[in-house]
């Protein structure tokens, strides 16, 4: 007679457990109030970068988190503290002071996989761009990319074929939801056709 395993019958497929995937936890743990506002509200030079995050099947990712770093309009990279300041009295979130430019933002996608970031034009030495870091379910490592606000001569862009190059360039969005100021559309595709170019740092 054969012995019966203490684990019982394992012939049927078991459902995945949380240890088999990454997320969807980012949308709950990382965002902070007004994380999408790098620019002081009401600033006359404010621009908006917005778009969707899509998975390999072209479906929107509703619980991704994007981090943005950028140069200030004068080209400086020092930024300013304050994005996640705590109130010393209450211990609650105090955030930016409304005037200093921190150069950092963190935005969660909504139920439609959409995000929007309100900032000031970056003053990079070459083409203006924002550095982007993507956190999403199924990613064992976060992904890095760039969102250029215009095309032109640039060592990174020049190293890419035209089709791949286009995935890094945000396009003006005059008919978008933020018509009162300059708006750019930048979609991020994690896999599949038109996959966004991601950068590897060594």
C-alpha positions as CSV (number, residue, x, y, z in Angstrom):
1,X,0.0,0.0,0.0
2,X,1.1,3.5,-0.8
3,X,1.6,6.1,1.9
4,X,-0.7,9.1,2.1
5,X,1.1,12.5,2.2
6,X,0.5,14.7,5.2
7,X,-0.1,17.5,2.7
8,X,-3.1,15.7,1.3
9,X,-3.9,15.7,-2.5
10,X,-1.9,18.3,-4.3
11,X,-2.9,17.3,-7.8
12,X,-5.1,20.4,-8.2
13,X,-3.6,23.8,-8.9
14,X,-3.3,26.0,-5.9
15,X,-4.1,29.7,-6.1
16,X,-1.1,32.1,-5.9
17,X,-0.2,33.5,-2.6
18,X,1.1,37.1,-1.9
19,X,4.7,35.9,-1.9
20,X,4.3,35.1,-5.6
21,X,3.8,38.7,-6.8
22,X,4.8,42.3,-6.0
23,X,1.9,44.5,-5.1
24,X,-0.7,45.8,-5.4
25,X,0.5,47.6,-2.3
26,X,2.2,50.7,-3.6
27,X,-1.0,52.6,-4.0
28,X,-1.8,52.3,-0.3
29,X,1.6,52.7,1.3
30,X,3.6,55.2,-0.7
31,X,1.5,58.2,-1.8
32,X,1.3,61.3,0.3
33,X,-1.1,64.3,0.2
34,X,-0.4,66.7,-2.7
35,X,2.4,64.4,-4.0
36,X,1.4,65.5,-7.5
37,X,2.1,69.2,-6.8
38,X,5.8,69.9,-7.4
39,X,4.9,73.4,-8.5
40,X,3.3,75.8,-6.0
41,X,-0.4,75.9,-6.7
42,X,-1.3,78.9,-8.9
43,X,2.2,79.4,-10.2
44,X,2.0,81.2,-13.6
45,X,4.7,78.9,-15.2
46,X,3.0,75.7,-14.1
47,X,2.9,72.8,-16.5
48,X,1.1,69.5,-16.3
49,X,2.4,66.1,-17.4
50,X,-0.2,63.4,-17.5
51,X,-1.0,60.1,-19.1
52,X,-1.8,56.4,-18.4
53,X,0.3,53.4,-17.3
54,X,-0.5,50.3,-19.4
55,X,0.4,46.6,-18.9
56,X,1.6,44.2,-21.6
57,X,-2.0,43.5,-22.8
58,X,-2.7,47.2,-23.1
59,X,-4.9,47.3,-20.0
60,X,-4.5,50.3,-17.6
61,X,-2.7,49.7,-14.4
62,X,-4.8,51.1,-11.6
63,X,-2.4,50.8,-8.7
64,X,1.0,51.9,-10.0
65,X,3.0,54.6,-8.3
66,X,5.3,57.0,-10.2
67,X,8.1,59.0,-8.7
68,X,9.5,62.1,-10.5
69,X,12.8,63.9,-10.1
70,X,13.7,66.9,-12.1
71,X,15.9,70.0,-12.3
72,X,14.5,73.3,-11.2
73,X,13.8,75.9,-13.9
74,X,17.2,77.5,-13.3
75,X,18.9,74.1,-13.9
76,X,19.8,73.4,-10.3
77,X,19.5,69.9,-8.9
78,X,19.6,70.7,-5.2
79,X,15.8,70.9,-4.8
80,X,14.4,71.7,-1.4
81,X,13.2,69.6,1.5
82,X,9.6,69.5,2.4
83,X,7.6,67.0,0.2
84,X,7.0,64.8,3.1
85,X,7.5,67.2,6.1
86,X,5.8,66.3,9.3
87,X,4.0,68.7,11.6
88,X,6.1,68.8,14.8
89,X,3.0,69.6,16.8
90,X,0.5,67.0,15.6
91,X,2.9,64.5,13.9
92,X,0.6,64.7,10.8
93,X,1.6,65.4,7.2
94,X,2.7,69.0,6.7
95,X,4.1,68.8,3.2
96,X,5.5,71.5,1.0
97,X,5.4,75.1,2.2
98,X,3.8,76.4,-1.0
99,X,6.7,78.4,-2.3
100,X,9.9,76.3,-2.4
101,X,10.5,74.0,-5.4
102,X,11.4,70.5,-4.2
103,X,12.0,68.8,-7.6
104,X,10.4,65.6,-6.3
105,X,6.9,64.2,-6.7
106,X,5.1,60.9,-6.2
107,X,1.8,60.1,-7.9
108,X,-0.5,57.1,-7.8
109,X,-2.5,56.1,-10.8
110,X,-6.3,56.2,-10.4
111,X,-8.8,53.4,-11.3
112,X,-8.3,54.1,-15.0
113,X,-4.5,53.9,-14.8
114,X,-4.2,57.7,-15.2
115,X,-1.8,60.1,-13.4
116,X,-1.2,63.8,-13.5
117,X,1.8,65.8,-12.2
118,X,1.8,69.6,-11.8
119,X,5.3,71.1,-11.9
120,X,7.5,73.7,-13.4
121,X,9.5,73.4,-16.7
122,X,12.8,71.7,-15.9
123,X,16.0,73.6,-16.8
124,X,18.2,70.7,-17.9
125,X,21.5,71.6,-19.6
126,X,20.3,69.8,-22.7
127,X,16.7,68.9,-23.6
128,X,14.2,69.4,-20.7
129,X,13.1,66.1,-19.2
130,X,11.8,64.6,-16.0
131,X,13.3,61.4,-14.5
132,X,10.6,58.8,-13.8
133,X,10.6,55.7,-11.6
134,X,7.7,53.2,-12.0
135,X,6.5,50.9,-9.2
136,X,3.7,48.4,-10.1
137,X,2.4,45.0,-9.4
138,X,4.4,42.2,-11.0
139,X,7.6,44.2,-11.1
140,X,10.4,42.6,-9.0
141,X,12.4,45.8,-9.6
142,X,11.2,49.3,-10.2
143,X,11.7,50.7,-13.7
144,X,13.5,54.0,-14.6
145,X,12.7,56.1,-17.7
146,X,12.6,59.7,-18.8
147,X,9.9,62.0,-20.1
148,X,11.4,64.5,-22.5
149,X,9.2,67.6,-23.1
150,X,10.5,68.0,-26.6
151,X,12.5,66.1,-29.2
152,X,15.9,67.1,-30.4
153,X,19.6,66.4,-30.1
154,X,20.3,64.3,-27.0
155,X,22.8,61.5,-26.5
156,X,20.2,59.1,-25.1
157,X,17.5,59.9,-27.7
158,X,20.1,59.8,-30.5
159,X,21.1,56.3,-29.5
160,X,17.6,54.9,-30.2
161,X,15.7,54.0,-33.4
162,X,13.0,56.5,-34.2
163,X,10.1,54.2,-33.0
164,X,11.8,53.6,-29.6
165,X,12.9,57.2,-29.3
166,X,9.2,58.3,-29.5
167,X,8.3,56.4,-26.3
168,X,10.4,58.9,-24.3
169,X,9.0,62.1,-25.7
170,X,5.9,63.7,-24.2
171,X,3.6,65.4,-26.7
172,X,1.8,68.6,-26.2
173,X,-1.8,68.0,-25.3
174,X,-3.8,71.1,-26.2
175,X,-7.1,69.2,-26.0
176,X,-6.4,67.5,-22.7
177,X,-8.2,68.1,-19.4
178,X,-5.8,70.9,-18.2
179,X,-6.2,73.5,-20.9
180,X,-5.5,76.5,-18.8
181,X,-1.8,76.0,-18.9
182,X,0.8,74.0,-20.9
183,X,0.0,70.3,-20.8
184,X,2.0,67.3,-22.0
185,X,0.8,63.7,-22.5
186,X,3.2,60.9,-21.5
187,X,1.9,57.3,-21.5
188,X,4.0,54.5,-20.0
189,X,3.7,51.0,-21.5
190,X,5.3,48.3,-19.4
191,X,5.5,45.7,-22.1
192,X,4.2,44.8,-25.6
193,X,3.9,47.0,-28.6
194,X,5.4,50.5,-28.1
195,X,7.0,49.4,-24.8
196,X,8.5,52.4,-23.1
197,X,12.3,52.6,-23.2
198,X,13.6,51.8,-19.7
199,X,17.0,52.6,-18.4
200,X,19.5,50.4,-16.6
201,X,21.9,51.9,-14.1
202,X,25.1,50.0,-13.4
